[in-house]
Amino acid sequence: MTLLVAGLLWPLIVKLGLGRLPGDLAIKKDNFAFYFPITTSIIISVLLTLIVWLFRK
């Protein structure tokens, strides 16, 4: 479910500037591309943790 929501929101996330931050890994070779958004994942995780924490209080 979480992956589905993240996939649907990905165009919005990219428009906000997330997804190509320093610390995100992007490796491109001749016929190979690998992308792993480490920094973006950490920021989204912190934001979601804060939101859930606020709603539980």
PDB file of N, CA, C and O in Angstrom:
ATOM      1  N   MET A   1       0.826  -1.195   0.000  1.00  0.00           N
ATOM      2  CA  MET A   1       0.000   0.000   0.000  1.00  0.00           C
ATOM      3  C   MET A   1       0.870   1.258   0.000  1.00  0.00           C
ATOM      4  O   MET A   1       0.599   2.215  -0.726  1.00  0.00           O
ATOM      5  N   THR A   2       1.921   1.238   0.829  1.00  0.00           N
ATOM      6  CA  THR A   2       2.802   2.397   0.920  1.00  0.00           C
ATOM      7  C   THR A   2       3.520   2.646  -0.396  1.00  0.00           C
ATOM      8  O   THR A   2       3.668   3.792  -0.822  1.00  0.00           O
ATOM      9  N   LEU A   3       3.965   1.571  -1.041  1.00  0.00           N
ATOM     10  CA  LEU A   3       4.640   1.720  -2.331  1.00  0.00           C
ATOM     11  C   LEU A   3       3.695   2.256  -3.397  1.00  0.00           C
ATOM     12  O   LEU A   3       4.106   3.038  -4.254  1.00  0.00           O
ATOM     13  N   LEU A   4       2.452   1.848  -3.351  1.00  0.00           N
ATOM     14  CA  LEU A   4       1.459   2.346  -4.297  1.00  0.00           C
ATOM     15  C   LEU A   4       1.260   3.847  -4.125  1.00  0.00           C
ATOM     16  O   LEU A   4       1.243   4.591  -5.106  1.00  0.00           O
ATOM     17  N   VAL A   5       1.110   4.287  -2.890  1.00  0.00           N
ATOM     18  CA  VAL A   5       0.930   5.721  -2.610  1.00  0.00           C
ATOM     19  C   VAL A   5       2.174   6.500  -3.026  1.00  0.00           C
ATOM     20  O   VAL A   5       2.063   7.571  -3.622  1.00  0.00           O
ATOM     21  N   ALA A   6       3.352   5.973  -2.718  1.00  0.00           N
ATOM     22  CA  ALA A   6       4.596   6.650  -3.099  1.00  0.00           C
ATOM     23  C   ALA A   6       4.710   6.747  -4.611  1.00  0.00           C
ATOM     24  O   ALA A   6       5.132   7.778  -5.134  1.00  0.00           O
ATOM     25  N   GLY A   7       4.342   5.695  -5.314  1.00  0.00           N
ATOM     26  CA  GLY A   7       4.393   5.722  -6.774  1.00  0.00           C
ATOM     27  C   GLY A   7       3.423   6.724  -7.361  1.00  0.00           C
ATOM     28  O   GLY A   7       3.747   7.395  -8.341  1.00  0.00           O
ATOM     29  N   LEU A   8       2.251   6.836  -6.787  1.00  0.00           N
ATOM     30  CA  LEU A   8       1.266   7.793  -7.281  1.00  0.00           C
ATOM     31  C   LEU A   8       1.664   9.237  -6.976  1.00  0.00           C
ATOM     32  O   LEU A   8       1.361  10.146  -7.749  1.00  0.00           O
ATOM     33  N   LEU A   9       2.337   9.441  -5.855  1.00  0.00           N
ATOM     34  CA  LEU A   9       2.740  10.794  -5.462  1.00  0.00           C
ATOM     35  C   LEU A   9       4.105  11.199  -6.021  1.00  0.00           C
ATOM     36  O   LEU A   9       4.518  12.346  -5.852  1.00  0.00           O
ATOM     37  N   TRP A  10       4.812  10.276  -6.683  1.00  0.00           N
ATOM     38  CA  TRP A  10       6.173  10.570  -7.148  1.00  0.00           C
ATOM     39  C   TRP A  10       6.238  11.796  -8.065  1.00  0.00           C
ATOM     40  O   TRP A  10       7.164  12.590  -7.896  1.00  0.00           O
ATOM     41  N   PRO A  11       5.323  12.013  -9.028  1.00  0.00           N
ATOM     42  CA  PRO A  11       5.400  13.234  -9.845  1.00  0.00           C
ATOM     43  C   PRO A  11       5.306  14.515  -9.002  1.00  0.00           C
ATOM     44  O   PRO A  11       5.969  15.507  -9.307  1.00  0.00           O
ATOM     45  N   LEU A  12       4.499  14.494  -7.963  1.00  0.00           N
ATOM     46  CA  LEU A  12       4.394  15.654  -7.070  1.00  0.00           C
ATOM     47  C   LEU A  12       5.673  15.833  -6.278  1.00  0.00           C
ATOM     48  O   LEU A  12       6.128  16.960  -6.086  1.00  0.00           O
ATOM     49  N   ILE A  13       6.259  14.743  -5.815  1.00  0.00           N
ATOM     50  CA  ILE A  13       7.505  14.801  -5.047  1.00  0.00           C
ATOM     51  C   ILE A  13       8.620  15.401  -5.890  1.00  0.00           C
ATOM     52  O   ILE A  13       9.399  16.219  -5.400  1.00  0.00           O
ATOM     53  N   VAL A  14       8.702  15.000  -7.155  1.00  0.00           N
ATOM     54  CA  VAL A  14       9.744  15.522  -8.050  1.00  0.00           C
ATOM     55  C   VAL A  14       9.534  17.011  -8.309  1.00  0.00           C
ATOM     56  O   VAL A  14      10.505  17.766  -8.368  1.00  0.00           O
ATOM     57  N   LYS A  15       8.289  17.445  -8.463  1.00  0.00           N
ATOM     58  CA  LYS A  15       8.008  18.866  -8.686  1.00  0.00           C
ATOM     59  C   LYS A  15       8.398  19.714  -7.477  1.00  0.00           C
ATOM     60  O   LYS A  15       8.743  20.885  -7.634  1.00  0.00           O
ATOM     61  N   LEU A  16       8.347  19.139  -6.273  1.00  0.00           N
ATOM     62  CA  LEU A  16       8.733  19.858  -5.062  1.00  0.00           C
ATOM     63  C   LEU A  16      10.250  19.954  -4.900  1.00  0.00           C
ATOM     64  O   LEU A  16      10.739  20.643  -4.005  1.00  0.00           O
ATOM     65  N   GLY A  17      10.988  19.268  -5.761  1.00  0.00           N
ATOM     66  CA  GLY A  17      12.446  19.319  -5.685  1.00  0.00           C
ATOM     67  C   GLY A  17      13.052  18.125  -4.997  1.00  0.00           C
ATOM     68  O   GLY A  17      14.275  17.997  -4.940  1.00  0.00           O
ATOM     69  N   LEU A  18      12.223  17.251  -4.477  1.00  0.00           N
ATOM     70  CA  LEU A  18      12.738  16.037  -3.862  1.00  0.00           C
ATOM     71  C   LEU A  18      12.980  15.008  -4.962  1.00  0.00           C
ATOM     72  O   LEU A  18      12.326  15.041  -6.004  1.00  0.00           O
ATOM     73  N   GLY A  19      13.892  14.122  -4.735  1.00  0.00           N
ATOM     74  CA  GLY A  19      14.156  13.082  -5.709  1.00  0.00           C
ATOM     75  C   GLY A  19      15.484  13.249  -6.415  1.00  0.00           C
ATOM     76  O   GLY A  19      15.999  12.289  -6.989  1.00  0.00           O
ATOM     77  N   ARG A  20      16.042  14.422  -6.389  1.00  0.00           N
ATOM     78  CA  ARG A  20      17.359  14.667  -6.982  1.00  0.00           C
ATOM     79  C   ARG A  20      18.216  15.492  -6.030  1.00  0.00           C
ATOM     80  O   ARG A  20      18.885  16.440  -6.440  1.00  0.00           O
ATOM     81  N   LEU A  21      18.186  15.122  -4.766  1.00  0.00           N
ATOM     82  CA  LEU A  21      18.945  15.834  -3.752  1.00  0.00           C
ATOM     83  C   LEU A  21      20.370  15.302  -3.673  1.00  0.00           C
ATOM     84  O   LEU A  21      20.633  14.176  -4.096  1.00  0.00           O
ATOM     85  N   PRO A  22      21.293  16.099  -3.138  1.00  0.00           N
ATOM     86  CA  PRO A  22      22.634  15.556  -2.894  1.00  0.00           C
ATOM     87  C   PRO A  22      22.530  14.376  -1.927  1.00  0.00           C
ATOM     88  O   PRO A  22      21.844  14.463  -0.909  1.00  0.00           O
ATOM     89  N   GLY A  23      23.189  13.311  -2.237  1.00  0.00           N
ATOM     90  CA  GLY A  23      23.099  12.108  -1.432  1.00  0.00           C
ATOM     91  C   GLY A  23      22.244  11.038  -2.087  1.00  0.00           C
ATOM     92  O   GLY A  23      22.323   9.871  -1.703  1.00  0.00           O
ATOM     93  N   ASP A  24      21.432  11.407  -3.062  1.00  0.00           N
ATOM     94  CA  ASP A  24      20.682  10.428  -3.839  1.00  0.00           C
ATOM     95  C   ASP A  24      21.629   9.818  -4.863  1.00  0.00           C
ATOM     96  O   ASP A  24      22.340  10.535  -5.566  1.00  0.00           O
ATOM     97  N   LEU A  25      21.633   8.502  -4.943  1.00  0.00           N
ATOM     98  CA  LEU A  25      22.546   7.817  -5.857  1.00  0.00           C
ATOM     99  C   LEU A  25      21.928   7.689  -7.240  1.00  0.00           C
ATOM    100  O   LEU A  25      20.801   7.215  -7.388  1.00  0.00           O
ATOM    101  N   ALA A  26      22.671   8.114  -8.246  1.00  0.00           N
ATOM    102  CA  ALA A  26      22.252   7.950  -9.636  1.00  0.00           C
ATOM    103  C   ALA A  26      23.467   7.502 -10.432  1.00  0.00           C
ATOM    104  O   ALA A  26      24.437   8.247 -10.574  1.00  0.00           O
ATOM    105  N   ILE A  27      23.409   6.276 -10.950  1.00  0.00           N
ATOM    106  CA  ILE A  27      24.501   5.711 -11.735  1.00  0.00           C
ATOM    107  C   ILE A  27      23.970   5.413 -13.123  1.00  0.00           C
ATOM    108  O   ILE A  27      22.994   4.677 -13.273  1.00  0.00           O
ATOM    109  N   LYS A  28      24.603   5.978 -14.134  1.00  0.00           N
ATOM    110  CA  LYS A  28      24.193   5.739 -15.518  1.00  0.00           C
ATOM    111  C   LYS A  28      25.394   5.251 -16.305  1.00  0.00           C
ATOM    112  O   LYS A  28      26.442   5.895 -16.334  1.00  0.00           O
ATOM    113  N   LYS A  29      25.226   4.118 -16.934  1.00  0.00           N
ATOM    114  CA  LYS A  29      26.233   3.546 -17.824  1.00  0.00           C
ATOM    115  C   LYS A  29      25.619   3.445 -19.214  1.00  0.00           C
ATOM    116  O   LYS A  29      24.535   3.975 -19.456  1.00  0.00           O
ATOM    117  N   ASP A  30      26.299   2.777 -20.113  1.00  0.00           N
ATOM    118  CA  ASP A  30      25.819   2.673 -21.494  1.00  0.00           C
ATOM    119  C   ASP A  30      24.393   2.120 -21.591  1.00  0.00           C
ATOM    120  O   ASP A  30      23.515   2.774 -22.153  1.00  0.00           O
ATOM    121  N   ASN A  31      24.163   0.941 -21.057  1.00  0.00           N
ATOM    122  CA  ASN A  31      22.826   0.341 -21.134  1.00  0.00           C
ATOM    123  C   ASN A  31      22.277  -0.004 -19.754  1.00  0.00           C
ATOM    124  O   ASN A  31      21.509  -0.954 -19.602  1.00  0.00           O
ATOM    125  N   PHE A  32      22.674   0.771 -18.753  1.00  0.00           N
ATOM    126  CA  PHE A  32      22.284   0.480 -17.370  1.00  0.00           C
ATOM    127  C   PHE A  32      22.052   1.791 -16.633  1.00  0.00           C
ATOM    128  O   PHE A  32      22.841   2.729 -16.749  1.00  0.00           O
ATOM    129  N   ALA A  33      20.978   1.848 -15.885  1.00  0.00           N
ATOM    130  CA  ALA A  33      20.703   3.011 -15.041  1.00  0.00           C
ATOM    131  C   ALA A  33      20.216   2.520 -13.684  1.00  0.00           C
ATOM    132  O   ALA A  33      19.363   1.637 -13.597  1.00  0.00           O
ATOM    133  N   PHE A  34      20.773   3.106 -12.623  1.00  0.00           N
ATOM    134  CA  PHE A  34      20.395   2.746 -11.261  1.00  0.00           C
ATOM    135  C   PHE A  34      20.180   4.032 -10.488  1.00  0.00           C
ATOM    136  O   PHE A  34      21.029   4.924 -10.508  1.00  0.00           O
ATOM    137  N   TYR A  35      19.049   4.130  -9.808  1.00  0.00           N
ATOM    138  CA  TYR A  35      18.732   5.319  -9.031  1.00  0.00           C
ATOM    139  C   TYR A  35      18.192   4.886  -7.673  1.00  0.00           C
ATOM    140  O   TYR A  35      17.248   4.100  -7.594  1.00  0.00           O
ATOM    141  N   PHE A  36      18.799   5.404  -6.602  1.00  0.00           N
ATOM    142  CA  PHE A  36      18.343   5.102  -5.242  1.00  0.00           C
ATOM    143  C   PHE A  36      18.312   6.398  -4.445  1.00  0.00           C
ATOM    144  O   PHE A  36      19.369   6.931  -4.107  1.00  0.00           O
ATOM    145  N   PRO A  37      17.120   6.920  -4.135  1.00  0.00           N
ATOM    146  CA  PRO A  37      16.982   8.212  -3.452  1.00  0.00           C
ATOM    147  C   PRO A  37      17.158   8.109  -1.934  1.00  0.00           C
ATOM    148  O   PRO A  37      16.176   8.142  -1.192  1.00  0.00           O
ATOM    149  N   ILE A  38      18.395   7.986  -1.477  1.00  0.00           N
ATOM    150  CA  ILE A  38      18.653   7.822  -0.044  1.00  0.00           C
ATOM    151  C   ILE A  38      18.227   9.059   0.745  1.00  0.00           C
ATOM    152  O   ILE A  38      17.471   8.946   1.709  1.00  0.00           O
ATOM    153  N   THR A  39      18.699  10.222   0.348  1.00  0.00           N
ATOM    154  CA  THR A  39      18.389  11.462   1.074  1.00  0.00           C
ATOM    155  C   THR A  39      16.895  11.765   1.030  1.00  0.00           C
ATOM    156  O   THR A  39      16.304  12.148   2.040  1.00  0.00           O
ATOM    157  N   THR A  40      16.291  11.594  -0.135  1.00  0.00           N
ATOM    158  CA  THR A  40      14.855  11.835  -0.262  1.00  0.00           C
ATOM    159  C   THR A  40      14.074  10.893   0.645  1.00  0.00           C
ATOM    160  O   THR A  40      13.100  11.309   1.274  1.00  0.00           O
ATOM    161  N   SER A  41      14.485   9.636   0.721  1.00  0.00           N
ATOM    162  CA  SER A  41      13.807   8.666   1.585  1.00  0.00           C
ATOM    163  C   SER A  41      13.896   9.060   3.058  1.00  0.00           C
ATOM    164  O   SER A  41      12.926   8.928   3.804  1.00  0.00           O
ATOM    165  N   ILE A  42      15.054   9.538   3.464  1.00  0.00           N
ATOM    166  CA  ILE A  42      15.233   9.958   4.861  1.00  0.00           C
ATOM    167  C   ILE A  42      14.342  11.154   5.178  1.00  0.00           C
ATOM    168  O   ILE A  42      13.698  11.184   6.226  1.00  0.00           O
ATOM    169  N   ILE A  43      14.300  12.129   4.292  1.00  0.00           N
ATOM    170  CA  ILE A  43      13.470  13.327   4.519  1.00  0.00           C
ATOM    171  C   ILE A  43      11.997  12.955   4.589  1.00  0.00           C
ATOM    172  O   ILE A  43      11.285  13.430   5.473  1.00  0.00           O
ATOM    173  N   ILE A  44      11.531  12.116   3.676  1.00  0.00           N
ATOM    174  CA  ILE A  44      10.127  11.703   3.683  1.00  0.00           C
ATOM    175  C   ILE A  44       9.812  10.904   4.942  1.00  0.00           C
ATOM    176  O   ILE A  44       8.739  11.064   5.523  1.00  0.00           O
ATOM    177  N   SER A  45      10.724  10.054   5.366  1.00  0.00           N
ATOM    178  CA  SER A  45      10.524   9.275   6.584  1.00  0.00           C
ATOM    179  C   SER A  45      10.403  10.167   7.813  1.00  0.00           C
ATOM    180  O   SER A  45       9.539   9.947   8.661  1.00  0.00           O
ATOM    181  N   VAL A  46      11.260  11.164   7.909  1.00  0.00           N
ATOM    182  CA  VAL A  46      11.206  12.093   9.046  1.00  0.00           C
ATOM    183  C   VAL A  46       9.890  12.868   9.034  1.00  0.00           C
ATOM    184  O   VAL A  46       9.259  13.031  10.078  1.00  0.00           O
ATOM    185  N   LEU A  47       9.476  13.341   7.872  1.00  0.00           N
ATOM    186  CA  LEU A  47       8.216  14.086   7.775  1.00  0.00           C
ATOM    187  C   LEU A  47       7.019  13.217   8.157  1.00  0.00           C
ATOM    188  O   LEU A  47       6.142  13.658   8.900  1.00  0.00           O
ATOM    189  N   LEU A  48       6.981  11.989   7.653  1.00  0.00           N
ATOM    190  CA  LEU A  48       5.876  11.098   8.005  1.00  0.00           C
ATOM    191  C   LEU A  48       5.880  10.732   9.483  1.00  0.00           C
ATOM    192  O   LEU A  48       4.819  10.612  10.096  1.00  0.00           O
ATOM    193  N   THR A  49       7.055  10.554  10.054  1.00  0.00           N
ATOM    194  CA  THR A  49       7.158  10.274  11.490  1.00  0.00           C
ATOM    195  C   THR A  49       6.613  11.440  12.307  1.00  0.00           C
ATOM    196  O   THR A  49       5.883  11.230  13.276  1.00  0.00           O
ATOM    197  N   LEU A  50       6.958  12.657  11.928  1.00  0.00           N
ATOM    198  CA  LEU A  50       6.443  13.834  12.634  1.00  0.00           C
ATOM    199  C   LEU A  50       4.936  13.957  12.506  1.00  0.00           C
ATOM    200  O   LEU A  50       4.257  14.294  13.476  1.00  0.00           O
ATOM    201  N   ILE A  51       4.405  13.686  11.319  1.00  0.00           N
ATOM    202  CA  ILE A  51       2.962  13.777  11.122  1.00  0.00           C
ATOM    203  C   ILE A  51       2.235  12.743  11.974  1.00  0.00           C
ATOM    204  O   ILE A  51       1.246  13.066  12.631  1.00  0.00           O
ATOM    205  N   VAL A  52       2.716  11.506  11.968  1.00  0.00           N
ATOM    206  CA  VAL A  52       2.074  10.461  12.787  1.00  0.00           C
ATOM    207  C   VAL A  52       2.210  10.796  14.268  1.00  0.00           C
ATOM    208  O   VAL A  52       1.260  10.597  15.026  1.00  0.00           O
ATOM    209  N   TRP A  53       3.342  11.290  14.690  1.00  0.00           N
ATOM    210  CA  TRP A  53       3.545  11.661  16.083  1.00  0.00           C
ATOM    211  C   TRP A  53       2.579  12.760  16.495  1.00  0.00           C
ATOM    212  O   TRP A  53       2.031  12.714  17.596  1.00  0.00           O
ATOM    213  N   LEU A  54       2.358  13.750  15.630  1.00  0.00           N
ATOM    214  CA  LEU A  54       1.435  14.845  15.951  1.00  0.00           C
ATOM    215  C   LEU A  54      -0.002  14.355  16.045  1.00  0.00           C
ATOM    216  O   LEU A  54      -0.752  14.822  16.903  1.00  0.00           O
ATOM    217  N   PHE A  55      -0.402  13.428  15.187  1.00  0.00           N
ATOM    218  CA  PHE A  55      -1.782  12.930  15.216  1.00  0.00           C
ATOM    219  C   PHE A  55      -2.040  12.009  16.400  1.00  0.00           C
ATOM    220  O   PHE A  55      -3.187  11.861  16.820  1.00  0.00           O
ATOM    221  N   ARG A  56      -1.002  11.388  16.947  1.00  0.00           N
ATOM    222  CA  ARG A  56      -1.195  10.511  18.104  1.00  0.00           C
ATOM    223  C   ARG A  56      -1.338  11.282  19.398  1.00  0.00           C
ATOM    224  O   ARG A  56      -1.848  10.742  20.379  1.00  0.00           O
ATOM    225  N   LYS A  57      -0.907  12.517  19.426  1.00  0.00           N
ATOM    226  CA  LYS A  57      -1.000  13.316  20.658  1.00  0.00           C
ATOM    227  C   LYS A  57      -2.386  13.850  20.842  1.00  0.00           C
ATOM    228  O   LYS A  57      -2.655  14.544  21.823  1.00  0.00           O
TER     229      LYS A  57
END
